[in-house]
Amino acid sequence: MSGPSEAQKTVEEFSKQMENLDARQASSMMRSYAPVYNQLTREMEELVRKSVERDLKPWEVMRSRRLKDIERQFLSRMDEFATAGGGLITDGQRAAVGLARRGARQTVASALPNGVTMDNLANIGLEWNRLPDDAFTNFVGIAADGKPVGRLLEPLGVEAAQEVRGAINTGIGMGKGVRGTAKLIETAAGMPLTRALLITRTETNRAFREATRLEYASNSRVVKGYRRMAAKSGRTCMACIALDGERYGLNEPLNEHPNGRCSMVPDVLDYADLGLDVERQESPEDAREWLGRQDEIVQRKILGNTRLQAWQAGEIQLNQLATVKTSKVWGDAAVIRPIKDLGLGKRGPGGVAPPKPSPRRRPGTGPEAAVPEPPPLPDDLIDPKTGVKVRGTRTAPPEPTLPPGWVDDADDFLDLSSDIGRGTVKQQINEQVREQEAWARAVGGAIEANYQGLSIRAAEQVNKAVEVTIVRNRWRPLDIITTERLPGRGGSFGRAYAYQSGNGVHINAASASRARIGAEKGSVRAWDRGNLADNAHVKQRAEEGGTRLADLEAKLTVKRGIYNDWKKKKAPKDLIYDPELEGRMVPGTDYKRWIERYEKSVKKAKTSLAKAASERFHSTTGQEFLKEVITHEIGHYAHRRWGFTERRSLDLFRYGKKGKAEARQLSEYAMKNDVEHFAEAFTEHIWLGGARNSPEVTSFIEDVMKANTTYADRERIFRQ
């Protein structure tokens, strides 16, 4: 692991600016509340003093007119505070959005590989997309629950009044006297400020993160996603440490908890994405590794006694100590997993054994716990959405049928897109496409399926991929598999055959027919033709590489002749003339070094040509390409649930020359990055028997598949 990256340092700089903004807001909020607090505590203490002097009972104080008058005055002042506080929070959100918009581009620029600048990217058409101001108005002045932020402060007056009542009741009832009761009142009266500061900090930070994410998402051709970065500090909560390094799609808000301090580090284009054969840098140390290096005092402070002992004994991993809960006020928030949910003594969280024995072990790196056989599935297929029985079996989707009286070529009907045609034909096509959707839901392949825009055969191919992966292995179903584009996914995603995001797969039916006959959109023929065209591109590149090699070799022959003629003269002081040097005369020693550079270029060109000769754009059987595309995307889904940045995955696919060489054996697309390498290797494993995968990659894929079966009830197999 390496030290902090430039992007992390930049994120930390902007986090400090956010802390300064938070401090200014907190100061303004305290000044705003001070008059309310002072008046309430002063009048309540005076009421208590008189009550003690008169020896009043607690219930007599509670019923006194003076207490009710004070409460009415306090609630009126609290309404004013809520209005002022809401304005302060909104102003803070607006400032945070401005800071985020300034910081997003700067952070992305610092995350780019060495030697790559934003100007370089602009020169190849990847300019930074600056969103207009109105794109950010949807969360300035609005809380996580969609209501104005001032509404979050409104209940504080009533809550504080009840707390103060309780303090008086307790103080007088327990005979604490004037001074003791006054301390209770001061604590209760300060509660609204404490709560207001929590709301201020949480909502301002949320606005900063959402503005940052929106800037990232609008530049999806440069930013691929983002990683969670937790502060490496004794003040950081265990949930944030457990989730440090977690990768999120650009459509996924950061599930931060109230008062959270986590930041968002962009995952940007790297050398491989830009077509450069340069090894990726090592990932920086994560917060769990940082915690592992700390002394036991720090570890105990963060983990507590029970979790620390379980971690030291190898019963749990640090990445198991977070869970996500949904709040009506705060939305999805990462929180520390309760001790009762860790299953200590019952084989780990959820009653399933974690990998043993090391606290840093990942699923699949050691013997898995015995898992009981799943219950048998019913024979009948019922669509859970409609309650209607579905044709087909659990191992095969419904077989497409021709309409009665159809006399033309069968493929002309079965391979027409569902959004093409008219009248009865279109209706019959749509009915069979919807039947394929129902099958995907009925067998537990996806919770929701939408294949509109695909032909009947194309929809069937999608289901074949779903069956051979999710259904056959009884994985957690996809949340959705759809032909609808995910909002905000343009750029390269808009041109992709399909893409995977979160727990869903999105199929771009139009991408397979680009620059081709419109009537083929969404058809099997269009997908297969697209694949042939892409592979023809790879072939053409190999041919161009051969032409370049021949040109280099011819030039090298000429230059060797010039050099040999010079040597025959036996006059070392004479200069050499080469027309390619634009008439310059150079010493023989310099010319020899120039020839050596040509020789290296020829050698490199030969190596590249030899590698390119066997390349394909995608790992494919050459038939039913859509089926293989969806398998590829489901491979991403399985890999995502395992963890893209899990150590074993990185060692196999991201680091080292061996992984790159294996990726080249699969396809050009596998060479793009480690995530695509896994998905291509997964497709190779499913449909081609994994012949071109190494034994280590095959073993890893099998472990990922097994873990997806074993931990199908979890949102993620583990978090890193």
Stockholm file with secondary structure:
# STOCKHOLM 1.0

chainA/1-720         MSGPSEAQKTVEEFSKQMENLDARQASSMMRSYAPVYNQLTREMEELVRKSVERDLKPWEVMRSRRLKDIERQFLSRMDEFATAGGGLITDGQRAAVGLARRGARQTVASALPNGVTMDNLANIGLEWNRLPDDAFTNFVGIAADGKPVGRLLEPLGVEAAQEVRGAINTGIGMGKGVRGTAKLIETAAGMPLTRALLITRTETNRAFREATRLEYASNSRVVKGYRRMAAKSGRTCMACIALDGERYGLNEPLNEHPNGRCSMVPDVLDYADLGLDVERQESPEDAREWLGRQDEIVQRKILGNTRLQAWQAGEIQLNQLATVKTSKVWGDAAVIRPIKDLGLGKRGPGGVAPPKPSPRRRPGTGPEAAVPEPPPLPDDLIDPKTGVKVRGTRTAPPEPTLPPGWVDDADDFLDLSSDIGRGTVKQQINEQVREQEAWARAVGGAIEANYQGLSIRAAEQVNKAVEVTIVRNRWRPLDIITTERLPGRGGSFGRAYAYQSGNGVHINAASASRARIGAEKGSVRAWDRGNLADNAHVKQRAEEGGTRLADLEAKLTVKRGIYNDWKKKKAPKDLIYDPELEGRMVPGTDYKRWIERYEKSVKKAKTSLAKAASERFHSTTGQEFLKEVITHEIGHYAHRRWGFTERRSLDLFRYGKKGKAEARQLSEYAMKNDVEHFAEAFTEHIWLGGARNSPEVTSFIEDVMKANTTYADRERIFRQ
#=GR chainA/1-720 SS CBCCCHHHHHHHHHHHHHHHHHHHHHHHHHHHHHHHHHHHHHHHHHHHHHHHHTTCCHHHHHTCHHHHHHHHHHHHHHHHHHHHHHHHHHHHHHHHHHHHHHHHHHHHHHHSCTTCCHHHHHHTTCCCCCCCGGGGTTTTTBCTTSSBHHHHHTTHHHHHHHHHHHHHHHHHHTTCHHHHHHHHHHHHHHHHHHHHHHHHHHHHHHHHHHHHHHHHHTTTTTEEEEEEECCCSTTSCHHHHHHTTCEECTTSCCCCCTTCCCEEEEEECCTTTTTCCCCCCCCBCCHHHHHHHSCHHHHHHHHHHHHHHHHHTTSSCGGGSEEEEEETTTEEEEEECCGGGSCTTTTSGGGCCCCCSCTTCCTTSSCCCCCCCCCCCCSSCBCTTTCCBCSSBTTBCCCCCCCTTCCSCHHHHHTSBTTSSCHHHHHHHHHHHHHHHHHHHHTTSEEEEECTTSBHHHHHHHHHHHIIIIIHHTCCCEEEEESSCCTTCCHHHHHSSEEEETTEEEECGGGGGTTSCGGGTTSHHHHHHHHHHHHHHHHHHHHHHHHHHHHHHHHHHHHHHHHHHHHHTTCTTSCEECGGGTTCEECHHHHHHHHHHHHHHHHHHHHHHHHHTTCCSSCCCSSCHHHHHHHHHHHHHHHHHHCTTCHHHHHHHTSSHHHHHHHHHHCTGGGSCHHHHHHHHHHHHHHSTTTTSCHHHHHHHHHHHHHHHHTTTSSSSCCC
#=GC SS_cons         CBCCCHHHHHHHHHHHHHHHHHHHHHHHHHHHHHHHHHHHHHHHHHHHHHHHHTTCCHHHHHTCHHHHHHHHHHHHHHHHHHHHHHHHHHHHHHHHHHHHHHHHHHHHHHHSCTTCCHHHHHHTTCCCCCCCGGGGTTTTTBCTTSSBHHHHHTTHHHHHHHHHHHHHHHHHHTTCHHHHHHHHHHHHHHHHHHHHHHHHHHHHHHHHHHHHHHHHHTTTTTEEEEEEECCCSTTSCHHHHHHTTCEECTTSCCCCCTTCCCEEEEEECCTTTTTCCCCCCCCBCCHHHHHHHSCHHHHHHHHHHHHHHHHHTTSSCGGGSEEEEEETTTEEEEEECCGGGSCTTTTSGGGCCCCCSCTTCCTTSSCCCCCCCCCCCCSSCBCTTTCCBCSSBTTBCCCCCCCTTCCSCHHHHHTSBTTSSCHHHHHHHHHHHHHHHHHHHHTTSEEEEECTTSBHHHHHHHHHHHIIIIIHHTCCCEEEEESSCCTTCCHHHHHSSEEEETTEEEECGGGGGTTSCGGGTTSHHHHHHHHHHHHHHHHHHHHHHHHHHHHHHHHHHHHHHHHHHHHHTTCTTSCEECGGGTTCEECHHHHHHHHHHHHHHHHHHHHHHHHHTTCCSSCCCSSCHHHHHHHHHHHHHHHHHHCTTCHHHHHHHTSSHHHHHHHHHHCTGGGSCHHHHHHHHHHHHHHSTTTTSCHHHHHHHHHHHHHHHHTTTSSSSCCC
//
